[in-house]
């Protein structure tokens, strides 16, 4: 298990969790900077996946995510309703969002969150909290970069709906996140 103390504080009780990791030949501060700077266009499969996820909103003329490929992935998530929850420069950062992610449309994170305390304190039934941490851990000459996601429903029905949705998207999500870590490793080479 990674040192995930930020997520332990932000979302200590969770219903679902997913973790991917990869070794890179650089120290944690370099990996941290590369993770934060990785751009959507550097992970074409991720950009495609996010655009496919946005398609129902666009087809119904609803507000979908804004996904310019030149943006760092981190900034793209912030631009689309997620908030930065924690930052330990040179080591890790965490973002989070609260939404009805299982919906085809109207699934953007609520935009009233301003930071970690709002995220932690949110308890309105019918939503799912998602917290994501990128972490660079020293490992000999290089480090391991990890991406952990934790999800928790704010009500039993939200948890059940998200769990059904997650059954379909867990594997594609894992593939996309591994692709992003591999792109980070390429950028560090």
Residue, then its C-alpha position, 0 to 999 in steps of 0.5 A: x500500500x502506498x503512503x497515501x496519507x492525503x487520501x487517508x485524511x480526505x476520504x478515509x472511508x471509501x467504497x471503491x479504490x483503484x491503484x496503478x503504479x510504475x517505476x521511473x528512473x528519476x527522483x521523486x521531485x522530477x517525477x512530481x513535476x512531470x506528473x503535474x506537467x503531463x499534457x492531454x495531447x501526450x496521452x492520446x488514448x486518454x484524450x480520446x477516452x475523455x472526449x468519448x465520455x463527453x459525447x452524450x453531453x455534446x450531442x444533447x447540447x449540454x455543457x460538457x467538459x472543456x478538453x484542450x489537448x495543450x493543457x496539463x491534465x491536472x489543469x484540465x481537471x481543475x478547469x472542469x470542476x475538480x478542485x485541488x485537495x492537497x499538494x506536497x511539492x516534489x512528492x504528491x498532489x491530490x484532486x477531487x470532485x463530487x458528482x453523479x458520475x454515472x449519468x450520461x449527461x449532467x455528470x460534471x463535478x459540482x462547482x461550489x467546492x473550494x478546497x479540501x474542507x468543502x470536499x471532506x464536509x460534503x454529505x448531501x445524499x445522492x452523490x459520489x466523492x472521488x479523490x485522486x492522488x498522484x504520488x512519487x515515492x523514492x525507490x533506490x536510484x529512481x522512484x515509483x509513481x502511483x495514481x490512487x483513486x478512492x470513491x465514496x457515495x454519500x448515500x446507499x443509492x448513490x453508492x449502488x449506482x456508482x458501483x454499477x457504473x464502475x463495473x463498466x469503466x474500471x478497466x478502461x479507467x485503469x488502462x487510461x491511467x497506466x497510459x498516463x503514467x507511461x507517458x510520464x515515464x517517457x517524458x522523464x527518459 
